Amino acid sequence: MRPLQRFERRLEGIVSGVFARAFKGDVEPIELAAALKREIDNTARILSRDRRLVPNHFTIELGPDDFERLNAYGRTLNHELANELRDHADIQRYTFSGPIDIELVQHEELPTGKFRVVSETVGTPQRRPAGYQQPEPQPYQQEPYVPPNEPVVQSPPPRQPQQPSPRRGHPQVMLEVNGRRRPVNPPGVVLGRGTDADIQINDPGVSRRHAEIRLMPEGPGGIRVVLVDLGSTNGTLVNGRRSAEAELVDGSTVRIGNTTMTLRLADEPMAQPPSSGW
């Protein structure tokens, strides 16, 4: 079954066939879904070799009659349109610039049966004020400052005291995903297909918020790693067994959808969590 057909059946089931009876000759929800997909196809920008960046804020302009009829299903309609966009983005390997936002607005000049889609890239869920400029990040100073005319010691003292950490002594937790190692810092990370997941996995068999890896300090210098399934559709396998919650150790495998990940515990101490997301 094609994606547009699946979308139409889901939407008809939600409103008990009202759309199929009432929208003959007018704007239909399936037309909106197709137009939104065309919009991100036409506005996609190259992000990397195999990923493209697409807008995340969409305004659908409708004539008065179509707006009054469709706006009555606003929340349900917007939710289904957003899900359809996410599915299309997964197939096309698109990356949204932020959470998806779809808005229906009335446009007096548009006749019944006609509509327009306007897209916009919004980096964060909150609108920034006019004139806002993103500050440039300051470079990280790795080497200690050496005053002028002071001789450089050939064998400098150990640098560990310059990097105190409340989690010093805990092993560094890493997760191997598709050949890449990603750090897992306290309190943990959410795995999923959605844009709000900490580790986003492009796999149609993965739920938007599929599972969570939690780090729990245990005794001096120890840490427990626990995986919790977040009510996913297809479930989670830990070392080949379906699990709702399981403790992970070095070398444990986690399979969600068609993606298999491996947990690694490094010897170096765990660093402070990063100040921004991945």
LODO-381966 format. One record per residue: x, y, z of N, C-alpha, C in turn; residue in three letters. Coordinates in Angstrom, 3 decimals. Layout:
BEGIN
NODE|npx|npy|npz|capx|capy|capz|cpx|cpy|cpz|residuo
NODE|X|Y|Z|X|Y|Z|X|Y|Z|ALA;
...
# end
This chain:
BEGIN
NODE|npx|npy|npz|capx|capy|capz|cpx|cpy|cpz|residuo
NODE|0.857|-1.200|0.000|0.000|0.000|0.000|0.888|1.244|0.000|MET;
NODE|0.605|2.213|-0.876|1.403|3.420|-0.946|1.177|4.289|0.273|ARG;
NODE|2.186|5.147|0.629|2.056|5.995|1.822|0.831|6.878|1.801|PRO;
NODE|0.483|7.459|0.653|-0.690|8.338|0.599|-1.974|7.558|0.881|LEU;
NODE|-2.034|6.310|0.434|-3.215|5.499|0.704|-3.315|5.175|2.194|GLN;
NODE|-2.154|4.861|2.832|-2.183|4.601|4.271|-2.638|5.823|5.044|ARG;
NODE|-2.166|6.986|4.633|-2.565|8.227|5.310|-4.063|8.461|5.184|PHE;
NODE|-4.606|8.255|3.978|-6.023|8.502|3.761|-6.875|7.561|4.619|GLU;
NODE|-6.467|6.292|4.724|-7.247|5.341|5.525|-7.184|5.669|7.010|ARG;
NODE|-5.980|6.060|7.518|-5.880|6.435|8.927|-6.776|7.626|9.234|ARG;
NODE|-6.763|8.625|8.381|-7.532|9.836|8.638|-9.030|9.561|8.552|LEU;
NODE|-9.441|8.746|7.587|-10.856|8.424|7.472|-11.336|7.658|8.698|GLU;
NODE|-10.475|6.796|9.244|-10.868|6.062|10.437|-11.058|6.965|11.636|GLY;
NODE|-10.270|8.014|11.742|-10.361|8.910|12.900|-11.665|9.697|12.890|ILE;
NODE|-12.076|10.180|11.763|-13.282|11.016|11.707|-14.487|10.256|11.155|VAL;
NODE|-14.409|8.932|11.150|-15.538|8.065|10.771|-16.082|8.352|9.378|SER;
NODE|-15.176|8.580|8.453|-15.591|8.750|7.065|-16.153|10.108|6.728|GLY;
NODE|-16.074|11.082|7.645|-16.659|12.402|7.366|-15.958|13.062|6.197|VAL;
NODE|-14.606|12.957|6.164|-13.867|13.594|5.080|-14.305|13.045|3.721|PHE;
NODE|-14.485|11.759|3.637|-14.819|11.149|2.352|-16.170|11.642|1.841|ALA;
NODE|-17.114|11.957|2.768|-18.433|12.386|2.335|-18.531|13.895|2.095|ARG;
NODE|-17.784|14.664|2.892|-18.012|16.108|2.883|-17.102|16.874|1.945|ALA;
NODE|-15.940|16.298|1.551|-14.953|17.088|0.839|-14.963|16.893|-0.677|PHE;
NODE|-15.994|16.330|-1.200|-16.053|16.125|-2.642|-16.079|17.476|-3.363|LYS;
NODE|-15.100|17.714|-4.230|-15.010|18.971|-4.964|-14.303|20.063|-4.193|GLY;
NODE|-13.948|19.854|-2.940|-13.261|20.842|-2.128|-11.852|20.350|-1.821|ASP;
NODE|-11.118|21.107|-1.002|-9.775|20.695|-0.612|-9.863|19.466|0.293|VAL;
NODE|-9.130|18.398|-0.059|-9.130|17.188|0.734|-7.828|17.079|1.520|GLU;
NODE|-7.850|16.452|2.699|-6.627|16.295|3.485|-5.499|15.606|2.735|PRO;
NODE|-5.839|14.648|1.875|-4.787|13.941|1.140|-4.065|14.889|0.179|ILE;
NODE|-4.776|15.919|-0.313|-4.127|16.919|-1.152|-3.131|17.741|-0.350|GLU;
NODE|-3.484|18.050|0.897|-2.572|18.807|1.756|-1.311|18.006|2.028|LEU;
NODE|-1.475|16.693|2.295|-0.309|15.847|2.559|0.618|15.800|1.348|ALA;
NODE|0.056|15.645|0.163|0.875|15.590|-1.047|1.593|16.917|-1.291|ALA;
NODE|0.893|18.040|-1.034|1.505|19.350|-1.244|2.641|19.596|-0.253|ALA;
NODE|2.466|19.164|1.002|3.533|19.332|1.992|4.772|18.524|1.602|LEU;
NODE|4.563|17.316|1.090|5.698|16.502|0.658|6.430|17.157|-0.518|LYS;
NODE|5.644|17.687|-1.473|6.280|18.373|-2.599|7.076|19.578|-2.109|ARG;
NODE|6.541|20.270|-1.118|7.217|21.468|-0.608|8.589|21.121|-0.031|GLU;
NODE|8.680|20.051|0.795|9.998|19.734|1.349|10.914|19.112|0.292|ILE;
NODE|10.334|18.435|-0.706|11.159|17.926|-1.800|11.805|19.074|-2.564|ASP;
NODE|11.032|20.152|-2.762|11.516|21.283|-3.557|12.442|22.211|-2.787|ASN;
NODE|12.399|22.165|-1.457|13.197|23.097|-0.649|14.330|22.415|0.095|THR;
NODE|14.554|21.122|-0.124|15.603|20.386|0.593|16.981|20.938|0.227|ALA;
NODE|17.828|21.106|1.234|19.193|21.571|1.041|20.169|20.509|1.528|ARG;
NODE|21.300|20.393|0.831|22.277|19.356|1.158|22.896|19.650|2.517|ILE;
NODE|22.817|18.676|3.420|23.408|18.790|4.746|24.698|17.985|4.845|LEU;
NODE|24.698|16.788|4.270|25.888|15.942|4.220|25.751|15.046|2.996|SER;
NODE|26.652|14.073|2.895|26.649|13.231|1.690|25.330|12.495|1.508|ARG;
NODE|24.717|12.076|2.621|23.492|11.291|2.511|22.326|11.887|3.295|ASP;
NODE|22.414|13.152|3.712|21.319|13.791|4.436|21.049|15.157|3.840|ARG;
NODE|19.757|15.556|3.853|19.361|16.891|3.378|18.472|17.556|4.417|ARG;
NODE|18.639|18.866|4.553|17.907|19.652|5.549|16.647|20.234|4.905|LEU;
NODE|15.507|20.116|5.605|14.235|20.618|5.073|13.566|21.509|6.117|VAL;
NODE|12.649|22.410|5.685|11.952|23.291|6.633|11.078|22.494|7.600|PRO;
NODE|10.705|23.155|8.690|9.876|22.477|9.691|8.603|23.247|10.044|ASN;
NODE|8.453|24.488|9.560|7.248|25.272|9.845|6.483|25.473|8.527|HIS;
NODE|5.200|25.118|8.519|4.401|25.170|7.291|3.101|25.928|7.555|PHE;
NODE|2.789|26.863|6.672|1.539|27.600|6.718|0.712|27.198|5.499|THR;
NODE|-0.502|26.700|5.744|-1.404|26.299|4.653|-2.494|27.361|4.548|ILE;
NODE|-2.513|28.093|3.433|-3.506|29.146|3.207|-4.710|28.552|2.484|GLU;
NODE|-5.895|28.761|3.048|-7.133|28.189|2.509|-8.170|29.283|2.317|LEU;
NODE|-9.073|29.033|1.374|-10.206|29.925|1.210|-11.149|29.830|2.401|GLY;
NODE|-12.081|30.788|2.570|-12.953|30.820|3.753|-13.723|29.520|3.978|PRO;
NODE|-14.328|28.962|2.920|-15.131|27.745|3.092|-14.270|26.556|3.495|ASP;
NODE|-13.141|26.369|2.805|-12.258|25.252|3.132|-11.655|25.411|4.528|ASP;
NODE|-11.298|26.631|4.893|-10.714|26.857|6.219|-11.719|26.516|7.319|PHE;
NODE|-12.972|26.963|7.157|-13.975|26.702|8.194|-14.198|25.205|8.368|GLU;
NODE|-14.190|24.462|7.274|-14.454|23.029|7.343|-13.247|22.266|7.906|ARG;
NODE|-12.044|22.572|7.418|-10.856|21.826|7.847|-10.392|22.228|9.239|LEU;
NODE|-10.593|23.477|9.601|-10.115|23.941|10.900|-10.862|23.260|12.056|ASN;
NODE|-12.064|22.754|11.774|-12.814|22.032|12.811|-12.077|20.766|13.246|ALA;
NODE|-11.226|20.212|12.373|-10.441|19.022|12.690|-8.975|19.392|12.908|TYR;
NODE|-8.712|20.643|13.288|-7.358|21.188|13.318|-6.339|20.309|14.000|GLY;
NODE|-6.581|19.916|15.270|-5.565|19.168|15.998|-5.350|17.776|15.405|ARG;
NODE|-6.444|17.092|15.082|-6.312|15.755|14.495|-5.662|15.821|13.121|THR;
NODE|-6.081|16.767|12.321|-5.542|16.907|10.972|-4.058|17.264|11.019|LEU;
NODE|-3.692|18.224|11.863|-2.288|18.627|11.959|-1.412|17.467|12.421|ASN;
NODE|-1.920|16.677|13.360|-1.144|15.540|13.867|-0.888|14.520|12.757|HIS;
NODE|-1.904|14.212|11.981|-1.737|13.224|10.911|-0.842|13.752|9.789|GLU;
NODE|-0.984|15.041|9.469|-0.117|15.626|8.442|1.343|15.598|8.893|LEU;
NODE|1.602|15.915|10.160|2.973|15.887|10.671|3.544|14.466|10.634|ALA;
NODE|2.744|13.467|11.012|3.213|12.075|10.953|3.540|11.660|9.528|ASN;
NODE|2.707|12.094|8.596|2.951|11.748|7.192|4.246|12.391|6.696|GLU;
NODE|4.503|13.630|7.124|5.751|14.296|6.738|6.963|13.565|7.315|LEU;
NODE|6.868|13.114|8.575|7.992|12.402|9.184|8.281|11.096|8.441|ARG;
NODE|7.225|10.373|8.078|7.426|9.118|7.342|8.099|9.378|6.000|ASP;
NODE|7.655|10.430|5.316|8.251|10.779|4.024|9.711|11.182|4.193|HIS;
NODE|10.007|11.934|5.262|11.380|12.372|5.517|12.292|11.186|5.811|ALA;
NODE|11.777|10.177|6.516|12.580|8.988|6.799|12.952|8.257|5.515|ASP;
NODE|11.984|8.154|4.612|12.225|7.454|3.341|13.237|8.217|2.493|ILE;
NODE|13.105|9.556|2.447|13.959|10.387|1.599|15.253|10.807|2.281|GLN;
NODE|15.451|10.411|3.578|16.642|10.768|4.347|16.756|12.277|4.514|ARG;
NODE|15.632|12.905|4.878|15.611|14.322|5.186|15.804|14.521|6.689|TYR;
NODE|16.324|15.677|7.064|16.443|16.070|8.459|15.712|17.394|8.652|THR;
NODE|14.729|17.428|9.557|14.008|18.669|9.825|14.872|19.601|10.669|PHE;
NODE|14.722|20.900|10.452|15.520|21.890|11.174|15.024|22.092|12.594|SER;
NODE|13.917|21.484|12.979|13.353|21.604|14.322|12.028|20.862|14.365|GLY;
NODE|11.288|20.963|15.483|9.975|20.304|15.570|9.030|20.784|14.474|PRO;
NODE|8.223|19.871|13.946|7.300|20.195|12.861|6.119|21.010|13.397|ILE;
NODE|5.792|22.092|12.708|4.674|22.952|13.093|3.855|23.237|11.839|ASP;
NODE|2.570|22.890|11.850|1.679|23.110|10.706|0.539|24.011|11.153|ILE;
NODE|0.284|25.075|10.387|-0.726|26.069|10.757|-1.680|26.300|9.583|GLU;
NODE|-2.974|26.216|9.840|-3.987|26.540|8.834|-4.417|27.992|9.018|LEU;
NODE|-4.418|28.764|7.924|-4.840|30.165|7.991|-5.851|30.434|6.884|VAL;
NODE|-6.704|31.388|7.128|-7.730|31.757|6.144|-7.216|32.870|5.253|GLN;
NODE|-7.449|32.716|3.938|-7.042|33.721|2.954|-8.271|34.062|2.107|HIS;
NODE|-8.749|35.275|2.250|-10.014|35.668|1.622|-9.992|35.566|0.103|GLU;
NODE|-8.828|35.728|-0.520|-8.767|35.762|-1.982|-8.807|34.375|-2.619|GLU;
NODE|-8.597|33.337|-1.829|-8.556|31.993|-2.408|-9.967|31.433|-2.561|LEU;
NODE|-10.309|30.888|-3.727|-11.625|30.266|-3.906|-11.670|28.880|-3.264|PRO;
NODE|-12.857|28.344|-3.143|-13.028|26.995|-2.606|-12.313|25.984|-3.498|THR;
NODE|-11.574|25.062|-2.891|-10.849|24.044|-3.632|-9.418|24.404|-3.958|GLY;
NODE|-8.990|25.644|-3.637|-7.626|26.087|-3.896|-6.933|26.377|-2.571|LYS;
NODE|-5.606|26.121|-2.525|-4.840|26.411|-1.315|-3.382|26.628|-1.684|PHE;
NODE|-2.624|27.201|-0.750|-1.190|27.420|-0.931|-0.450|26.931|0.303|ARG;
NODE|0.789|26.441|0.092|1.655|26.002|1.190|2.895|26.886|1.207|VAL;
NODE|3.175|27.493|2.343|4.367|28.320|2.532|5.205|27.687|3.637|VAL;
NODE|6.499|27.440|3.366|7.366|26.782|4.351|8.393|27.765|4.897|SER;
NODE|8.903|27.429|6.083|9.880|28.285|6.760|10.765|27.405|7.630|GLU;
NODE|12.027|27.792|7.752|12.964|27.076|8.608|13.036|27.783|9.952|THR;
NODE|12.619|27.080|11.000|12.653|27.612|12.363|13.520|26.681|13.185|VAL;
NODE|14.658|27.206|13.684|15.642|26.369|14.345|15.222|25.861|15.701|GLY;
NODE|14.400|26.619|16.422|13.954|26.207|17.750|12.452|26.353|17.829|THR;
NODE|11.781|25.661|18.773|10.342|25.763|18.895|9.867|27.172|19.227|PRO;
NODE|10.699|27.993|19.879|10.303|29.326|20.255|10.805|30.318|19.219|GLN;
NODE|9.951|31.252|18.829|10.319|32.251|17.838|11.310|33.242|18.435|ARG;
NODE|12.361|33.552|17.693|13.330|34.518|18.148|12.890|35.921|17.750|ARG;
NODE|13.168|36.939|18.566|12.749|38.306|18.241|13.493|38.834|17.032|PRO;
NODE|12.913|39.843|16.388|13.539|40.448|15.216|14.890|41.023|15.598|ALA;
NODE|15.878|40.844|14.716|17.207|41.374|14.978|18.090|40.465|15.807|GLY;
NODE|17.574|39.290|16.217|18.378|38.379|17.030|19.525|37.815|16.194|TYR;
NODE|20.716|37.770|16.776|21.873|37.200|16.117|22.476|36.133|17.007|GLN;
NODE|22.744|34.984|16.427|23.342|33.883|17.186|24.781|34.224|17.522|GLN;
NODE|25.172|34.246|18.818|26.565|34.548|19.161|27.499|33.459|18.669|PRO;
NODE|28.685|33.871|18.234|29.660|32.911|17.751|30.301|32.186|18.930|GLU;
NODE|30.453|30.868|18.848|31.077|30.126|19.954|32.542|30.500|20.107|PRO;
NODE|33.003|30.580|21.363|34.394|30.887|21.649|35.229|29.614|21.553|GLN;
NODE|36.432|29.708|20.996|37.281|28.513|20.895|37.673|28.004|22.267|PRO;
NODE|37.823|26.709|22.368|38.187|26.074|23.636|39.696|26.138|23.842|TYR;
NODE|40.124|26.685|24.991|41.533|26.827|25.318|42.026|25.534|25.951|GLN;
NODE|42.781|24.755|25.201|43.244|23.472|25.719|44.537|23.589|26.506|GLN;
NODE|45.483|24.403|26.051|46.783|24.501|26.697|46.748|25.526|27.819|GLU;
NODE|47.439|25.266|28.948|47.485|26.249|30.034|48.269|27.480|29.631|PRO;
NODE|47.899|28.600|30.224|48.562|29.861|29.924|49.962|29.873|30.531|TYR;
NODE|50.962|30.332|29.750|52.340|30.443|30.212|52.723|31.908|30.198|VAL;
NODE|52.993|32.541|31.359|53.366|33.965|31.379|54.639|34.207|30.595|PRO;
NODE|54.842|35.459|30.082|56.072|35.789|29.333|57.313|35.589|30.200|PRO;
NODE|58.406|35.177|29.521|59.724|35.016|30.146|59.773|33.890|31.175|ASN;
NODE|58.722|33.120|31.284|58.763|31.995|32.224|59.182|30.746|31.472|GLU;
NODE|60.233|30.071|31.910|60.709|28.889|31.167|59.655|27.794|31.126|PRO;
NODE|59.625|27.089|30.024|58.690|25.992|29.846|59.290|24.725|30.435|VAL;
NODE|58.570|24.091|31.315|59.056|22.864|31.947|58.969|21.723|30.938|VAL;
NODE|60.063|20.977|30.804|60.101|19.896|29.832|59.115|18.788|30.180|GLN;
NODE|58.966|18.497|31.456|58.060|17.437|31.889|56.968|18.055|32.755|SER;
NODE|55.902|18.542|32.150|54.851|19.207|32.925|54.169|18.217|33.857|PRO;
NODE|53.644|18.726|34.972|52.923|17.853|35.909|51.658|17.321|35.269|PRO;
NODE|51.119|16.250|35.818|49.873|15.684|35.252|48.773|16.724|35.213|PRO;
NODE|47.974|16.707|34.142|46.931|17.703|33.941|45.593|17.294|34.547|ARG;
NODE|45.509|16.087|35.108|44.235|15.638|35.636|43.643|16.572|36.683|GLN;
NODE|44.437|17.150|37.610|43.829|18.041|38.600|43.162|19.268|37.987|PRO;
NODE|43.521|19.636|36.729|42.909|20.792|36.095|41.534|20.483|35.526|GLN;
NODE|41.103|19.232|35.576|39.828|18.848|34.988|38.987|18.080|36.003|GLN;
NODE|38.610|18.720|37.117|37.790|18.010|38.108|36.411|17.734|37.565|PRO;
NODE|35.831|16.676|38.020|34.498|16.298|37.588|33.800|15.558|38.712|SER;
NODE|32.517|15.900|38.985|31.797|15.190|40.042|31.598|13.721|39.732|PRO;
NODE|31.735|13.339|38.440|31.539|11.943|38.058|32.868|11.237|37.813|ARG;
NODE|33.948|11.816|38.297|35.275|11.246|38.075|35.327|9.817|38.623|ARG;
NODE|35.883|8.912|37.850|35.999|7.530|38.260|34.979|6.632|37.579|GLY;
NODE|33.847|7.167|37.120|32.874|6.361|36.386|33.415|6.058|34.993|HIS;
NODE|33.216|4.859|34.485|33.667|4.572|33.125|32.849|5.351|32.099|PRO;
NODE|33.466|5.660|30.970|32.759|6.341|29.887|31.876|5.331|29.163|GLN;
NODE|30.594|5.646|29.060|29.633|4.772|28.388|29.506|5.224|26.937|VAL;
NODE|29.686|4.306|26.007|29.585|4.601|24.574|28.567|3.644|23.946|MET;
NODE|27.914|4.123|22.895|26.960|3.299|22.155|27.357|3.289|20.689|LEU;
NODE|27.646|2.094|20.170|27.996|1.943|18.758|26.717|1.819|17.941|GLU;
NODE|26.480|2.801|17.057|25.286|2.815|16.211|25.735|3.006|14.772|VAL;
NODE|25.464|2.012|13.925|25.808|2.094|12.500|27.277|2.460|12.294|ASN;
NODE|28.167|1.832|13.083|29.590|2.047|12.907|30.153|3.264|13.606|GLY;
NODE|29.318|4.055|14.266|29.785|5.253|14.970|29.591|5.081|16.460|ARG;
NODE|30.543|5.593|17.251|30.429|5.564|18.710|29.902|6.900|19.199|ARG;
NODE|28.866|6.831|20.021|28.281|8.048|20.576|28.322|7.967|22.100|ARG;
NODE|28.739|9.059|22.762|28.800|9.025|24.224|27.408|9.054|24.841|PRO;
NODE|27.263|8.371|25.959|26.020|8.376|26.733|26.356|8.973|28.094|VAL;
NODE|25.896|10.188|28.352|26.198|10.889|29.595|24.985|10.896|30.515|ASN;
NODE|25.215|10.986|31.830|24.089|11.030|32.775|23.168|12.209|32.473|PRO;
NODE|21.870|12.087|32.693|21.218|10.917|33.294|20.901|9.813|32.292|PRO;
NODE|21.134|10.054|30.996|20.862|9.040|29.989|20.407|9.675|28.684|GLY;
NODE|20.005|8.839|27.713|19.590|9.308|26.400|18.349|8.545|25.956|VAL;
NODE|17.559|9.202|25.082|16.383|8.583|24.463|16.749|8.190|23.035|VAL;
NODE|16.434|6.954|22.656|16.656|6.453|21.301|15.334|6.470|20.559|LEU;
NODE|15.352|6.933|19.301|14.105|6.935|18.546|14.274|7.556|17.176|GLY;
NODE|13.172|7.541|16.432|13.154|8.068|15.066|12.766|9.540|15.017|ARG;
NODE|12.152|10.046|16.089|11.673|11.418|16.100|12.782|12.434|16.263|GLY;
NODE|12.483|13.685|15.900|13.478|14.757|15.983|13.785|15.135|17.422|THR;
NODE|12.941|14.733|18.386|13.205|15.080|19.777|14.006|14.003|20.500|ASP;
NODE|14.404|12.925|19.808|15.221|11.876|20.429|16.667|12.364|20.563|ALA;
NODE|17.353|11.942|21.638|18.753|12.325|21.826|19.650|11.658|20.784|ASP;
NODE|19.398|10.384|20.520|20.089|9.689|19.421|19.028|9.315|18.403|ILE;
NODE|19.034|10.014|17.271|17.997|9.826|16.253|18.431|8.712|15.294|GLN;
NODE|17.562|7.719|15.098|17.867|6.548|14.275|16.900|6.511|13.102|ILE;
NODE|17.440|6.591|11.907|16.634|6.611|10.691|16.284|5.180|10.295|ASN;
NODE|15.231|4.657|10.889|14.828|3.266|10.678|13.298|3.231|10.782|ASP;
NODE|12.591|2.828|9.699|11.119|2.836|9.758|10.549|1.907|10.816|PRO;
NODE|11.325|0.930|11.299|10.843|0.036|12.343|11.034|0.571|13.748|GLY;
NODE|11.589|1.774|13.869|11.858|2.375|15.182|10.780|3.408|15.484|VAL;
NODE|10.239|3.386|16.693|9.247|4.378|17.107|9.927|5.729|17.314|SER;
NODE|9.101|6.789|17.355|9.672|8.132|17.499|10.399|8.296|18.831|ARG;
NODE|9.854|7.752|19.903|10.547|7.647|21.192|10.505|6.171|21.586|ARG;
NODE|11.531|5.436|21.182|11.479|3.975|21.235|11.938|3.442|22.599|HIS;
NODE|13.118|3.838|23.038|13.684|3.301|24.278|14.595|4.348|24.903|ALA;
NODE|14.938|4.122|26.169|15.817|5.048|26.892|16.913|4.254|27.591|GLU;
NODE|18.149|4.768|27.502|19.278|4.205|28.248|19.537|5.122|29.429|ILE;
NODE|19.423|4.576|30.643|19.578|5.362|31.863|20.868|4.971|32.575|ARG;
NODE|21.597|5.985|33.068|22.824|5.769|33.814|22.556|6.059|35.286|LEU;
NODE|22.886|5.098|36.140|22.602|5.214|37.570|23.885|4.962|38.358|MET;
NODE|24.450|5.998|39.022|25.654|5.793|39.838|25.402|4.738|40.912|PRO;
NODE|26.409|3.892|41.117|26.273|2.799|42.073|27.600|2.630|42.812|GLU;
NODE|27.626|3.090|44.070|28.827|2.949|44.866|29.946|3.833|44.362|GLY;
NODE|31.097|3.835|45.034|32.240|4.658|44.603|32.828|4.158|43.287|PRO;
NODE|32.766|5.020|42.296|33.362|4.694|41.001|32.570|3.728|40.155|GLY;
NODE|31.342|3.391|40.548|30.553|2.438|39.775|29.352|3.090|39.120|GLY;
NODE|28.785|2.406|38.156|27.610|2.936|37.455|26.829|1.773|36.855|ILE;
NODE|25.503|1.847|36.936|24.625|0.868|36.309|24.037|1.459|35.033|ARG;
NODE|23.963|0.646|33.999|23.378|1.058|32.719|22.125|0.219|32.506|VAL;
NODE|20.978|0.893|32.421|19.693|0.193|32.309|18.975|0.684|31.063|VAL;
NODE|18.451|-0.255|30.278|17.642|0.086|29.112|16.172|-0.120|29.449|LEU;
NODE|15.335|0.875|29.084|13.902|0.815|29.339|13.167|1.067|28.024|VAL;
NODE|12.305|0.127|27.621|11.467|0.323|26.440|10.362|1.326|26.782|ASP;
NODE|10.135|2.311|25.904|9.166|3.377|26.163|7.814|3.097|25.516|LEU;
NODE|7.395|1.842|25.514|6.112|1.486|24.907|6.158|1.500|23.395|GLY;
NODE|7.278|1.083|22.819|7.451|1.111|21.370|6.500|0.138|20.681|SER;
NODE|6.298|0.370|19.381|5.395|-0.486|18.605|5.990|-1.866|18.370|THR;
NODE|7.270|-1.944|18.006|7.882|-3.213|17.628|8.721|-3.833|18.733|ASN;
NODE|8.826|-3.183|19.892|9.555|-3.764|21.001|11.059|-3.603|20.882|GLY;
NODE|11.779|-4.066|21.920|13.229|-3.933|22.010|13.838|-5.285|22.374|THR;
NODE|14.925|-5.654|21.685|15.639|-6.893|21.964|16.971|-6.559|22.624|LEU;
NODE|17.242|-7.194|23.775|18.524|-7.057|24.464|19.207|-8.415|24.444|VAL;
NODE|20.349|-8.481|23.771|21.073|-9.753|23.596|20.161|-10.833|23.010|ASN;
NODE|19.303|-10.418|22.067|18.440|-11.356|21.359|17.137|-11.679|22.037|GLY;
NODE|16.875|-11.124|23.226|15.638|-11.418|23.951|14.819|-10.147|24.104|ARG;
NODE|13.503|-10.270|23.857|12.608|-9.123|23.984|12.546|-8.698|25.455|ARG;
NODE|12.755|-7.399|25.711|12.842|-6.912|27.080|12.144|-5.568|27.196|SER;
NODE|11.383|-5.406|28.284|10.815|-4.102|28.612|11.790|-3.287|29.438|ALA;
NODE|12.640|-3.964|30.207|13.687|-3.310|30.994|14.788|-4.325|31.243|GLU;
NODE|16.042|-3.900|31.030|17.159|-4.821|31.205|18.412|-4.031|31.532|ALA;
NODE|19.286|-4.638|32.342|20.574|-4.025|32.665|21.579|-4.382|31.579|GLU;
NODE|22.368|-3.387|31.158|23.349|-3.578|30.101|24.751|-3.604|30.688|LEU;
NODE|25.610|-4.405|30.071|27.018|-4.460|30.449|27.849|-4.268|29.184|VAL;
NODE|29.162|-4.187|29.361|30.050|-3.997|28.221|29.848|-5.130|27.211|ASP;
NODE|29.541|-4.768|25.957|29.315|-5.747|24.904|27.870|-6.139|24.702|GLY;
NODE|26.945|-5.641|25.551|25.524|-5.953|25.359|25.032|-5.380|24.043|SER;
NODE|24.158|-6.136|23.361|23.585|-5.672|22.097|22.128|-5.292|22.311|THR;
NODE|21.734|-4.215|21.651|20.356|-3.727|21.696|19.868|-3.615|20.266|VAL;
NODE|18.717|-4.233|19.971|18.160|-4.172|18.614|16.787|-3.536|18.668|ARG;
NODE|16.624|-2.434|17.921|15.325|-1.774|17.767|15.068|-1.622|16.279|ILE;
NODE|13.901|-2.056|15.827|13.643|-2.073|14.391|14.644|-2.977|13.697|GLY;
NODE|15.322|-2.439|12.663|16.346|-3.190|11.954|17.748|-2.730|12.336|ASN;
NODE|17.874|-1.983|13.417|19.156|-1.405|13.830|19.660|-2.107|15.087|THR;
NODE|20.923|-2.570|15.049|21.551|-3.204|16.196|22.651|-2.300|16.738|THR;
NODE|22.654|-2.083|18.043|23.645|-1.230|18.707|24.389|-2.061|19.738|MET;
NODE|25.617|-1.633|20.054|26.442|-2.332|21.041|26.900|-1.352|22.101|THR;
NODE|26.768|-1.730|23.367|27.219|-0.885|24.470|28.687|-1.145|24.753|LEU;
NODE|29.448|-0.043|24.923|30.867|-0.146|25.236|31.167|0.682|26.483|ARG;
NODE|31.963|0.120|27.388|32.408|0.834|28.580|33.902|1.062|28.453|LEU;
NODE|34.290|2.341|28.292|35.702|2.692|28.155|36.323|2.872|29.532|ALA;
NODE|37.671|2.805|29.596|38.363|2.910|30.871|38.472|4.342|31.351|ASP;
NODE|38.491|5.312|30.403|38.693|6.694|30.824|37.481|7.187|31.598|GLU;
NODE|37.671|8.144|32.539|36.556|8.640|33.352|35.510|9.318|32.488|PRO;
NODE|34.274|9.301|32.966|33.170|9.918|32.260|33.258|11.436|32.364|MET;
NODE|33.107|12.116|31.240|33.181|13.574|31.218|31.851|14.170|31.617|ALA;
NODE|31.859|15.499|31.840|30.616|16.205|32.111|29.712|16.137|30.892|GLN;
NODE|28.392|16.125|31.073|27.490|16.126|29.919|27.710|17.366|29.082|PRO;
NODE|27.593|17.275|27.733|27.744|18.450|26.880|26.655|19.459|27.149|PRO;
NODE|26.965|20.743|26.852|26.021|21.815|27.126|24.912|21.898|26.100|SER;
NODE|25.067|21.221|24.962|24.024|21.270|23.925|23.755|19.862|23.446|SER;
NODE|22.645|19.693|22.685|22.272|18.374|22.185|23.166|17.918|21.072|GLY;
NODE|22.948|16.656|20.645|23.751|16.070|19.569|23.240|16.508|18.219|TRP;
# end
